[in-house]
């Protein structure tokens, strides 16, 4: 596998935790309204093919959030497949949180 495509879990955890800490600490937001519910989804078979997708699926942030909340209360459900629900929430969060500007801007 190419070295550029290897994910070090501890690095990923550090970055994601740092971003979430920043949102809570600096932006003073302990929760964020995501706004919309439904989103387009590229199906697995087309996700990493660089041709135009032949078909799109649809996802629901509410369904994703319900899966995450259910798993948060049951450690036996904290399996890697849950990342398919976490990813859309993180993407929506990145668009819902105000963009940071330094105090001098």
FILO-134081 format. One line per field, with one value per residue: x, y, z of N, C-alpha, C in turn. Coordinates in steps of 0.2 Angstrom, whole numbers. Example, Ala and Ser with C-alpha at 12.3 -4.5 7.8 and 13.67 -1.06 7.14 Angstrom:
<nodes>
n.X <- (66;64)
n.Y <- (-28;-11)
n.Z <- (39;35)
ca.X <- (62;68)
ca.Y <- (-22;-5)
ca.Z <- (39;36)
c.X <- (66;64)
c.Y <- (-16;0)
c.Z <- (39;39)
</nodes>
This chain:
<nodes>
n.X <- (4;2;12;6;-7;-10;-17;-15;-21;-20;-16;-27;-37;-32;-32;-46;-52;-46;-52;-65;-63;-59;-71;-80;-73;-67;-76;-87;-98;-108;-117;-123;-134;-138;-146;-151;-158;-158;-147;-136;-128;-114;-114;-106;-100;-96;-89;-75;-71;-67;-75;-90;-103;-114;-126;-135;-137;-147;-146;-149;-147;-153;-156;-143;-138;-147;-142;-129;-131;-138;-128;-118;-123;-121;-108;-104;-109;-100;-93;-82;-90;-99;-94;-99;-110;-105;-97;-105;-111;-100;-96;-108;-107;-95;-100;-110;-105;-99;-87;-70;-63;-48;-46;-41;-45)
n.Y <- (-6;11;24;36;33;27;27;33;29;35;48;53;52;62;74;74;75;86;96;95;99;112;117;116;123;135;141;140;131;118;110;108;114;105;107;103;87;76;69;68;53;44;28;13;5;15;24;26;26;35;39;46;44;31;30;38;37;40;48;50;62;62;48;44;50;44;31;33;38;27;18;24;21;8;-1;-13;-11;-2;-3;-3;-2;8;20;24;31;41;48;56;65;72;78;87;94;101;110;117;123;139;147;149;164;174;185;197;199)
n.Z <- (0;-4;5;7;8;20;36;51;66;78;75;67;77;86;78;75;88;92;84;88;101;99;94;105;115;110;101;109;108;112;106;90;78;64;53;39;34;24;12;-3;-8;-14;-20;-14;-24;-33;-26;-26;-39;-52;-63;-68;-56;-58;-52;-38;-20;-6;10;27;40;52;54;54;65;75;74;79;92;98;98;106;118;120;121;114;101;95;82;68;56;60;56;44;47;55;47;38;47;52;41;39;50;48;39;46;58;62;52;57;61;64;78;74;61)
ca.X <- (0;6;13;1;-14;-10;-20;-13;-27;-19;-16;-34;-40;-29;-35;-54;-53;-43;-57;-71;-62;-60;-78;-83;-69;-66;-83;-92;-104;-108;-121;-123;-140;-136;-151;-155;-158;-157;-141;-135;-123;-112;-114;-100;-97;-94;-86;-68;-71;-66;-80;-96;-107;-120;-132;-134;-141;-149;-145;-153;-143;-157;-155;-136;-138;-150;-137;-123;-133;-139;-121;-115;-125;-120;-101;-104;-110;-95;-89;-79;-95;-102;-91;-103;-115;-101;-94;-110;-112;-94;-97;-113;-104;-90;-103;-114;-101;-96;-80;-66;-58;-45;-49;-38;-48)
ca.Y <- (0;18;27;42;31;24;31;31;30;40;55;54;54;68;79;75;77;93;100;95;103;119;119;117;128;142;143;139;127;111;106;111;112;103;111;99;80;72;71;63;48;40;21;10;3;20;29;27;26;42;40;49;39;28;31;40;35;46;47;54;64;60;41;43;52;39;25;35;38;20;14;27;18;1;-2;-19;-8;2;-6;1;0;14;26;26;35;46;53;62;69;76;83;92;98;106;116;120;127;145;147;153;170;177;192;203;199)
ca.Z <- (0;-4;11;7;9;27;41;58;70;84;72;65;83;88;74;76;95;93;81;92;107;97;93;112;119;107;98;114;106;115;102;84;74;58;48;34;35;18;8;-8;-6;-19;-18;-12;-30;-37;-22;-27;-46;-54;-68;-65;-53;-62;-48;-31;-15;-2;17;32;46;58;54;56;72;79;75;83;99;100;99;111;125;120;118;109;95;93;77;62;51;62;53;38;50;58;41;35;53;53;35;40;56;45;36;51;62;59;50;62;59;70;81;70;54)
c.X <- (4;7;8;-6;-15;-12;-18;-18;-26;-18;-23;-37;-38;-32;-43;-55;-51;-49;-63;-70;-62;-67;-81;-79;-69;-72;-88;-98;-103;-113;-122;-130;-137;-140;-154;-154;-156;-151;-140;-129;-121;-111;-107;-96;-94;-89;-79;-66;-71;-71;-86;-100;-113;-127;-130;-139;-143;-148;-149;-148;-147;-156;-148;-135;-141;-145;-131;-125;-135;-132;-117;-117;-124;-113;-100;-105;-105;-90;-87;-85;-99;-100;-95;-108;-111;-99;-99;-111;-106;-94;-102;-111;-99;-94;-108;-111;-98;-89;-76;-62;-55;-47;-47;-41;-55)
c.Y <- (6;21;33;39;27;29;28;34;35;47;57;56;60;74;80;77;84;98;101;99;110;121;121;123;135;145;143;136;120;107;111;109;111;106;106;92;76;74;66;59;44;33;18;8;9;25;31;27;33;44;43;43;37;30;34;37;41;43;52;56;62;52;40;44;47;33;27;35;31;17;17;24;11;-1;-8;-17;-3;-1;-2;3;6;20;28;31;41;51;58;67;74;81;88;96;103;112;120;125;133;144;151;159;172;183;198;203;203)
c.Z <- (0;3;12;9;16;32;48;62;75;81;70;72;86;85;75;83;96;89;85;99;105;97;100;115;116;104;103;112;108;111;96;80;67;52;44;37;30;14;3;-6;-13;-17;-18;-19;-34;-33;-24;-35;-48;-60;-64;-62;-57;-58;-41;-27;-11;6;21;38;52;59;57;63;77;80;79;91;102;102;105;118;125;117;114;102;92;88;72;57;53;59;47;41;53;53;39;41;53;47;36;45;53;42;41;56;59;57;55;58;65;72;77;63;54)
</nodes>
